Amino acid sequence: MLNSNTRYLHDNINRYAQRLTELLPAPLRVCYFVNSGSEANELALRLARTFAGREDVVVLEHAYHGYTSTLIDISPYKFNGPGGTGRKPWVHVAPIADGYRGIYRRGEADLGKKYAFDVAEILENVKKEGRGVAAFIAETLPSVGGQIVFPPDYLREVYGHIRNAGGLCIADEVQVGFGRLGSHFWGFETQGVVPDIVVLGKPIGNAFPLAAVITTPEIAAAFANGMEFFSTFGGNPVSCAAGLAVLDVLRDEHLQENAYRVGSAWLADLAKLQAKFPLVGDVRGSGLFLGLDLVTDTAMRTPATREAEYVVNRLREGGILAGSDGPNHNVIKLRPPLLFSSEDANLFNSTLLGILQEEAAQPH
């Protein structure tokens, strides 16, 4: 009853796969279970490369997808950072579609198409070199990149370019999936797209080691080429029981609805703080996935890295754990548990208000 090898089916793995796929659009119907988001992204790359018969991958600036060697190779956040060894020739990096501080800014027409054109240019250059791209992989709302919300139609345009070039589209939903955004259960839904492969990680087990890759029957069939895949612990009956319990709690306690209700009011209150304090250059996000982009100059949008570090540490002293992200570590990331309440948000706001009034938090 507690066997832990996916060579042997157990009712729990079948139940869990059915429950998960019921939450996803067709044709995403085949599940692979592993233990972590890193394992899941690694497997997603294997699926894409096997199906496409190619190696090259398109990623976004500042992306992070996991800790394995291959995932470090496709994570500019790591290979371009301290200790990194730079970009591998089979990795192609597109500008992140950041409407606040990117090349193209909010208010411009066709913002999504403009950023997507950068991907189209990469594909054309790869083709000229006599190669093809296996996959495009991106968080559907990049977190490490700075709590970014893509402009409308960005992923729709990118996915079209990738598929026209014979590649697959991988949606990394580790951080934003499972109702966190409030308005949608999945990040890719906010862009009106359906990926070829979806990657799920840590939240689906609520801290229990559980992750999943979900794809189409066609891609799964190509992967079943004789090189057997199994995971010793991924998808074991206990993990699947934990996954099923998480789905029950999400449904029964209306946590997506809570994320929408609390997050919408929280975002509005943070926007009021933005209007009062020049340090807060931008407030963005959805549900319980929010970001405060701190700047020393609102016109130039100069990243306030020192001030962000100060704010994070003062929040910690006030009993609130937050962090900073983005290429300049100046974006305060807010990703609390989905049971986060209005009272919790009010406590955060009042604590942050006090910190923003301190002399050390003033832009220098």
C-alpha positions, 0 to 999 in steps of 0.5 A: 500500500505504500510502495514508492516506485512509479513502475507500479500504479497505485490508485492515488496516482491515478486519482491525483492525475485525474484531479490535476488534468480536470483543472487544465485545458485539453489536450494537457492530459498526461502527467509525470510526477517527480519530487521538485520543480527542478526535476520537473523542469529538467523532465520538461526539457527532455520531453521537448527535445525528444519530441522536436529532435533538437537541443536549442532553447529560448529563455528570458532575461533574468530567468531562473528554472532550477538548480540542476546543471542543465537548468543552470545553463538555461537560467540567466539569473545564474549563468550571468551572475556570480560564479556563472560561466556564461551562456551556452551556444544552444541557449538563446536569451530574449529580453523580458517583457517588462512594461515598467523598465524594459525597452518598450513601456506601458502606454505604447501600442502593441507592447506584447507584439513588440517584445514577442518580435525579439523572440521571432528574431532569435528564431530567424537567426537560429534558422540561418545557422542551420539549427532549430529550437526545441522549446521556449520556456518561461514563467508565465509571470516571471518572479525572480525577474522582478514579479513581472506581469507580461503585457497583453498578447505577449505569450500568444504572439511568442507561442505562435512564433515558437510553434511556427518554428517547430518548437514547443512551449513550456509554461513554468507555473511553479510559483504562480499556478494553483490559484495564487493570481486570484483572477485565474487558476493558472498564469498562462490563462491570463495570456489566453494561451495553452502551453504544450507542457506545464511544470508544477512544483513546490506549492502543489504539495504545500511543502511536501516534496511533490512536483509534476509535468503535464503534457499532451498524449502526442508529446508523451507518445514521442517520449515513450521511445524505449528510454524508460522514465520512472521516479523512485519517490515521485508520485508515490502514494503518500505524495499523491495523498498530500497532493489530493489534500491540497486540492481539497483545501484549495477548493473547500476553503475557496483559496483562489477566491481569497487570493483575489479578494485580499490581493485586489484590496492589498494592491489598491492600498499599496498603490496609495503608498506609492502615491505618497512615497517616491521610493515606490516606483511601481506596484504590480501583480495579481492576487497574492503575487505582488511586487514593489519596484523601489527606485531612487529616481521616479523619472529615471526609474533608477533601481533602489537596491540599498533601500530595498535591502533596508526595507526587507531587513526592517520588515523582518525585524517587524515579524514579516518575512519578505525578499527582494528580486529582479536583476537589481534586487530592488523589487520587494516580492510579496507571495504569502500563503494563500490563506493570507487575510485582510488583517495580515495585509493591513499589518503589512501595510502599517508596518511598511508605512512606518518603515518608509517614513524612516530616514534610512529608507529615503532615496539617496 
